[in-house]
Amino acid sequence: MTSAELRGQAATPAEQARQILTSNRYLVVATATPGAAPWVTSVYFAHQGLDTLWWVSRPSTRHSRLIAANPQVAITIFDSSVPVGHASAVYAEAWAQECSSELAADEVHLYSKRSIDDQVRAWTALDVTGPSELRLYRAQVTALWILATGDGPDRRIRVDTGSSQRTLDAQHTEPCDTRLTHPTAPAKGTLP
């Protein structure tokens, strides 16, 4: 279903968000250095519900190094092919981290299912652990919005994801999953 078709339906915000996640293949993740210099990148993703997103990346990439230093991220998922004025989008605040080997083994099948459905390839724990150059990353959404349609540009509607959400603030230091360890930030002024 296209963004334009979704706009014409009287769906709840959660249903609209779910449709946007399902119909798009890439998300944009915004990260920041410890000194607050921003960086964004797009990645192919899989999701479960509205509150968990996965992607595969190399730990050596800039966005992965920045996530290791500062796991607070912002995410946007949208269809860039629609005409101006017909966009639909999901915006999220989240905690992101590289999955431990144990968590990757438990959850890589969820990423693999979407990849297979898209006729890309199957993924196993061996593809994202051990000597592999790639790792599975997981973002746990703490707040979610959709772009409101028909009410001018950039008006967002808060979405209840159906799970217990944490407020994302500068004082929050809990990792997104207790099986993942919270990384130590590098010295101020250094780029991971």
C-alpha positions as CSV (number, residue, x, y, z in Angstrom):
1,M,0.0,0.0,0.0
2,T,1.4,3.4,-0.9
3,S,1.5,6.4,1.4
4,A,-1.2,8.1,-0.6
5,E,-3.5,5.0,-0.2
6,L,-2.7,5.0,3.5
7,R,-3.7,8.6,3.8
8,G,-7.2,7.9,2.4
9,Q,-7.9,5.2,5.1
10,A,-9.4,5.9,8.5
11,A,-6.7,3.9,10.3
12,T,-5.6,4.5,13.9
13,P,-2.1,6.0,14.4
14,A,-0.8,2.6,15.4
15,E,-2.2,0.9,12.3
16,Q,-0.7,3.7,10.2
17,A,2.7,3.3,11.8
18,R,2.6,-0.4,11.4
19,Q,1.8,0.0,7.7
20,I,4.6,2.4,7.2
21,L,7.1,0.0,8.9
22,T,5.8,-2.9,6.8
23,S,5.8,-1.1,3.4
24,N,9.3,0.5,3.6
25,R,12.6,-1.2,3.6
26,Y,15.0,1.4,4.9
27,L,15.2,3.6,7.9
28,V,17.4,6.6,8.6
29,V,19.2,6.5,11.9
30,A,20.5,9.7,13.4
31,T,23.4,9.4,15.8
32,A,25.7,12.0,17.5
33,T,29.2,12.2,18.7
34,P,29.8,12.8,22.5
35,G,30.3,16.5,21.5
36,A,26.8,16.4,19.8
37,A,28.0,16.5,16.1
38,P,25.2,14.8,14.2
39,W,25.5,11.9,11.7
40,V,22.8,10.1,9.8
41,T,22.8,6.9,7.7
42,S,20.2,4.7,6.0
43,V,20.0,1.0,6.7
44,Y,17.8,-1.9,5.5
45,F,15.7,-3.0,8.6
46,A,13.3,-5.5,10.0
47,H,10.9,-4.8,12.8
48,Q,8.7,-6.6,15.4
49,G,5.6,-4.6,16.4
50,L,6.2,-0.9,16.7
51,D,8.9,-1.0,19.3
52,T,11.8,-3.1,18.1
53,L,13.9,-2.6,15.0
54,W,17.0,-4.5,13.7
55,W,19.6,-3.9,11.1
56,V,23.0,-5.3,10.1
57,S,26.1,-3.1,10.0
58,R,29.9,-3.3,10.5
59,P,31.0,-2.1,13.9
60,S,33.7,-0.1,12.2
61,T,31.2,2.2,10.4
62,R,30.8,5.7,11.7
63,H,27.2,5.2,12.8
64,S,28.0,2.0,14.6
65,R,30.9,3.6,16.4
66,L,28.7,6.5,17.4
67,I,26.0,4.1,18.7
68,A,28.7,2.4,20.8
69,A,29.6,5.8,22.3
70,N,26.0,7.2,22.6
71,P,23.2,4.7,22.2
72,Q,20.5,7.4,22.1
73,V,19.3,7.6,18.5
74,A,16.5,9.1,16.4
75,I,14.9,7.2,13.5
76,T,12.8,8.2,10.6
77,I,11.1,5.7,8.2
78,F,9.3,7.2,5.1
79,D,8.5,6.7,1.5
80,S,10.5,9.2,-0.6
81,S,8.8,8.2,-3.9
82,V,5.4,9.9,-3.2
83,P,4.5,13.4,-4.5
84,V,5.0,16.4,-2.2
85,G,2.1,16.7,0.2
86,H,1.4,12.9,0.2
87,A,4.1,11.7,2.6
88,S,3.6,9.3,5.5
89,A,6.4,8.8,8.0
90,V,7.3,7.3,11.3
91,Y,9.6,9.1,13.7
92,A,11.1,7.4,16.8
93,E,13.4,8.0,19.7
94,A,15.2,4.8,20.7
95,W,18.1,3.2,22.4
96,A,20.3,1.3,20.0
97,Q,23.1,-1.2,20.5
98,E,25.1,-3.9,18.9
99,C,23.5,-7.2,19.9
100,S,25.6,-9.5,22.0
101,S,26.3,-12.9,20.5
102,E,23.6,-14.5,22.7
103,L,21.0,-11.9,21.7
104,A,22.0,-12.1,18.0
105,A,21.6,-15.9,18.1
106,D,18.1,-15.4,19.6
107,E,16.9,-12.6,17.3
108,V,18.7,-12.8,13.9
109,H,15.8,-15.0,12.6
110,L,13.5,-12.0,12.8
111,Y,15.8,-10.0,10.6
112,S,16.3,-13.0,8.3
113,K,12.6,-13.5,7.8
114,R,12.2,-10.0,6.3
115,S,15.3,-10.5,4.2
116,I,14.0,-13.8,2.8
117,D,10.5,-12.2,2.3
118,D,12.3,-9.5,0.2
119,Q,14.1,-12.2,-1.7
120,V,17.5,-11.0,-0.5
121,R,19.0,-13.8,1.6
122,A,18.8,-15.8,4.8
123,W,20.8,-14.7,7.9
124,T,22.1,-16.9,10.7
125,A,24.0,-16.2,13.9
126,L,27.2,-17.1,12.1
127,D,26.6,-14.1,9.8
128,V,26.6,-11.6,12.6
129,T,28.8,-13.1,15.4
130,G,32.3,-14.4,15.8
131,P,34.8,-13.7,13.0
132,S,32.1,-12.2,10.8
133,E,32.7,-8.5,9.9
134,L,28.9,-7.8,10.4
135,R,26.9,-7.5,13.5
136,L,23.1,-7.3,14.3
137,Y,22.0,-4.0,15.8
138,R,18.8,-3.5,17.7
139,A,16.9,-0.3,18.5
140,Q,14.3,-0.4,21.3
141,V,11.8,2.4,20.6
142,T,11.0,4.7,23.6
143,A,8.7,7.2,21.8
144,L,7.0,7.0,18.4
145,W,5.1,9.5,16.2
146,I,3.5,9.5,12.7
147,L,3.4,12.4,10.3
148,A,-0.1,13.8,10.3
149,T,-1.6,14.2,6.9
150,G,-3.8,17.0,5.5
151,D,-2.9,19.5,8.2
152,G,0.1,21.2,6.7
153,P,3.8,20.2,7.0
154,D,5.5,18.5,9.9
155,R,2.7,17.9,12.4
156,R,3.3,14.7,14.3
157,I,0.9,12.5,16.2
158,R,2.1,10.5,19.2
159,V,1.6,6.7,18.8
160,D,1.0,4.3,21.6
161,T,3.2,1.3,20.7
162,G,1.4,-1.0,23.1
163,S,4.5,-1.6,25.2
164,S,5.9,0.1,28.2
165,Q,7.9,3.0,26.9
166,R,10.7,4.8,28.7
167,T,11.0,8.6,28.5
168,L,14.1,9.4,26.6
169,D,16.1,12.0,28.4
170,A,19.7,12.9,29.0
171,Q,19.8,11.3,32.4
172,H,18.6,7.9,31.3
173,T,21.5,5.4,31.3
174,E,19.8,2.1,31.1
175,P,20.6,-0.1,28.0
176,C,17.8,-1.0,25.6
177,D,18.0,-4.6,26.7
178,T,19.4,-5.9,30.0
179,R,21.3,-8.6,28.0
180,L,23.2,-5.9,26.3
181,T,25.9,-3.9,28.1
182,H,26.0,-0.2,28.2
183,P,29.1,1.1,26.3
184,T,31.6,3.4,27.8
185,A,31.8,6.7,25.9
186,P,35.2,7.8,24.6
187,A,37.0,10.8,25.9
188,K,35.3,14.1,25.0
189,G,36.3,15.5,21.7
190,T,37.3,12.2,20.2
191,L,35.3,10.6,17.3
192,P,34.7,6.9,17.8
